[in-house]
Amino acid sequence: MNRTENIERELTAWFIDTAAPRTPDYTDDIVRLTAGLAQRPRWTFPERWFPMSVITLARRTIRPVPWRTAGLLAVIALLIAAMLAVYIGSRPKAPPPFGPAPNGLIAFTRSNDILTIDPNTGRTTTLVDGPTIDNYPLFSPDGTRIAFERDIGGGSQLYAIDAAGGVPIKLTEVEYKGFYGLVWSPDGKQLAYINGALMIVAADGSGAHLADTGASTGGFPMWRPPNGDDILFSGTKDGVSGSLLVHRDGSGLRLMAASPSGGELAMWTPDGDRIVINRAEPASDGQTMYRVHVYTVDQQGVTVDDEIVGPPLERGWSGYGLSPDGTRALVSVRQSAGADEWRVGVMSIDGPSSGSIVETGPVLQGSGYGYTWAPDGTTILLTYTDKGETWLLDANGGTARLATWFDPNSQVSWQRGAS
C-alpha cells in the first residue's frame, strides 16, 4: 500500500463520520430553558407583510459608518473653523463714522491727479492719473473709498474709487453747478452736496436725486450723528435764513437756528446732541466780529440751549475746524496790532477749560489756507496756499513740521484708519 491510498482511506472515513447525524451534548439544557416560552406569533414576522427584497434593501445599501474617517473630517473642520476665527479676528476693524480714529493715509491732488501719502514714511501712491483733470479727493468714513471731482469739459461730474486703487466709477450725470460741501453719509452708501439744492448721491453709481426740501440752500450739508437720519445745512425757509434740518429723504424741514447773515457752517459734535457755529456779529466799533455758538439740540431737532464760547474772533473761518472728539475748534489769533499776522489757535469749547486757546504753528500772513484735523485729534494739517506750503501742526502747541508735498487746491482728506 502506498502513501496516496492511505490518505484516501482516511479522508473517506472522516467524511462518513462527519456527515453522520449527532445530538449535541447541551441539547437537554436548551430544551429545559426554552420549554416554558411560547412561539412568536406569525404576524410579528416582517416577511408576512413585506417582500424580502424590501426588508433586505437597507442591509444591501447602508454601509457601516467609517468612524475613523468621520473623526478625521471632524478634526479638519475644527482646524478650518479655528483658522477662519483667527483670520477674521486679525482683520482691521473699520472705524466708526464719527469721533476719533487712528490716522491713515492723506489724499491730495498733484498735477490734476489723485494721490495718497503716508505721513509717517512719506511713501506716495498715485491712484488716478492720465489726461483727465481730477481734484478734491474725499475719503469715506470707513476709509475704504475716495470720492473726487472730474472735469469732463464744460463741467464736472463726481467719481469714486477704492482707496486701494482700481477703476473709478461715475456717480453723477447731472447738469454741472458745482459739488459744494460734498460729504459722505455715515454708512458710506450715499453722499450729499449742494448744487443749487440739496442733492443726494448713491455711492454705488446708481444715480443722484434732488432732496425736495422746499427751502433755498446756501451750502454746508452735514449728516447728523450717529446714523445720518437727518441732514443739517445752511439755507432760507419762509424768508428766514439760518441752519436748517431735514430728513434724509427731504421731508420734515425745520429751522434750528436763525442767522441774520446766513450762509454759516454748522458742525455736529460726534454724539449728535450739539451743533457748533461761528456767527458774524457787529462789534462796538462798527466792525464785524465772530463768536462761537454751541447749540444743544433735542432728538426732534429743536434747539434747546445756546452758549457762546471763547473771546471775540477776527476771522470768519475761526471755529470751523471741529476736532474729531468735538471738544475743540480752530481759531485765528492775531500776533500784533495793525498787522495781518496770525497763528492757528486751538480753542476748547467743552468742560472746565472752555474758551481757553492754545497757539500752534508758524506765524502766517494773508488769507490763503485750508485745514483738516488728523483723525486721532493730535495734528492739524494746514495748507498755506499763499506760500505753497503744507504744515503739520501739533494741536497741543508743540513743534510744527513742514511737509514735503503741497495741494494747490488746499482741499485734502485724511483717512480714518482701521483699528
C-alpha positions, 0 to 999 in steps of 0.5 A, a space after each residue: 500500500 502506498 502513501 496516496 491510498 492511505 490518505 484516501 482511506 482516511 479522508 473517506 472515513 472522516 467524511 462518513 463520520 462527519 456527515 453522520 447525524 449527532 445530538 449535541 451534548 447541551 441539547 437537554 439544557 436548551 430544551 429545559 430553558 426554552 420549554 416554558 416560552 411560547 412561539 412568536 406569533 406569525 404576524 410579528 414576522 416582517 416577511 408576512 407583510 413585506 417582500 424580502 427584497 424590501 426588508 433586505 434593501 437597507 442591509 444591501 445599501 447602508 454601509 457601516 459608518 467609517 468612524 475613523 474617517 468621520 473623526 478625521 473630517 471632524 478634526 479638519 473642520 475644527 482646524 478650518 473653523 479655528 483658522 477662519 476665527 483667527 483670520 477674521 479676528 486679525 482683520 482691521 476693524 473699520 472705524 466708526 463714522 464719527 469721533 476719533 480714529 487712528 490716522 491713515 493715509 492723506 489724499 491730495 491732488 498733484 498735477 490734476 491727479 489723485 494721490 495718497 501719502 503716508 505721513 509717517 514714511 512719506 511713501 506716495 501712491 498715485 491712484 488716478 492719473 492720465 489726461 483727465 483733470 481730477 481734484 478734491 479727493 474725499 475719503 469715506 468714513 470707513 476709509 475704504 473709498 475716495 470720492 473726487 471731482 472730474 472735469 469732463 469739459 464744460 463741467 464736472 461730474 463726481 467719481 469714486 474709487 477704492 482707496 486701494 486703487 482700481 477703476 473709478 466709477 461715475 456717480 453723477 450725470 447731472 447738469 454741472 453747478 458745482 459739488 459744494 460741501 460734498 460729504 459722505 453719509 455715515 454708512 458710506 452708501 450715499 453722499 450729499 452736496 449742494 448744487 443749487 439744492 440739496 442733492 443726494 448721491 448713491 455711492 454705488 453709481 446708481 444715480 443722484 436725486 434732488 432732496 425736495 426740501 422746499 427751502 433755498 440752500 446756501 451750502 454746508 450739508 452735514 449728516 447728523 450723528 450717529 446714523 445720518 437720519 437727518 441732514 443739517 445745512 445752511 439755507 432760507 425757509 419762509 424768508 428766514 435764513 439760518 441752519 436748517 434740518 431735514 430728513 434724509 429723504 427731504 421731508 420734515 424741514 425745520 429751522 434750528 437756528 436763525 442767522 441774520 447773515 446766513 450762509 454759516 457752517 454748522 458742525 455736529 459734535 460726534 454724539 449728535 446732541 450739539 451743533 457748533 457755529 461761528 456767527 458774524 456779529 457787529 462789534 462796538 466799533 462798527 466792525 464785524 466780529 465772530 463768536 462761537 455758538 454751541 447749540 444743544 439740540 433735542 432728538 426732534 431737532 429743536 434747539 434747546 440751549 445756546 452758549 457762546 464760547 471763547 473771546 471775540 474772533 477776527 476771522 470768519 473761518 475761526 471755529 470751523 475746524 471741529 476736532 474729531 472728539 468735538 471738544 475743540 475748534 480752530 481759531 485765528 489769533 492775531 500776533 500784533 496790532 495793525 498787522 495781518 499776522 496770525 497763528 492757528 489757535 486751538 480753542 476748547 469749547 467743552 468742560 472746565 477749560 472752555 474758551 481757553 486757546 492754545 497757539 500752534 504753528 508758524 506765524 502766517 500772513 494773508 488769507 490763503 489756507 485750508 485745514 483738516 484735523 488728523 483723525 486721532 485729534 493730535 495734528 492739524 494739517 494746514 495748507 498755506 496756499 499763499 506760500 505753497 506750503 503744507 504744515 503739520 501742526 501739533 494741536 497741543 502747541 508743540 513743534 510744527 513740521 513742514 511737509 514735503 508735498 503741497 495741494 494747490 487746491 488746499 482741499 485734502 482728506 485724511 483717512 480714518 484708519 482701521 483699528 
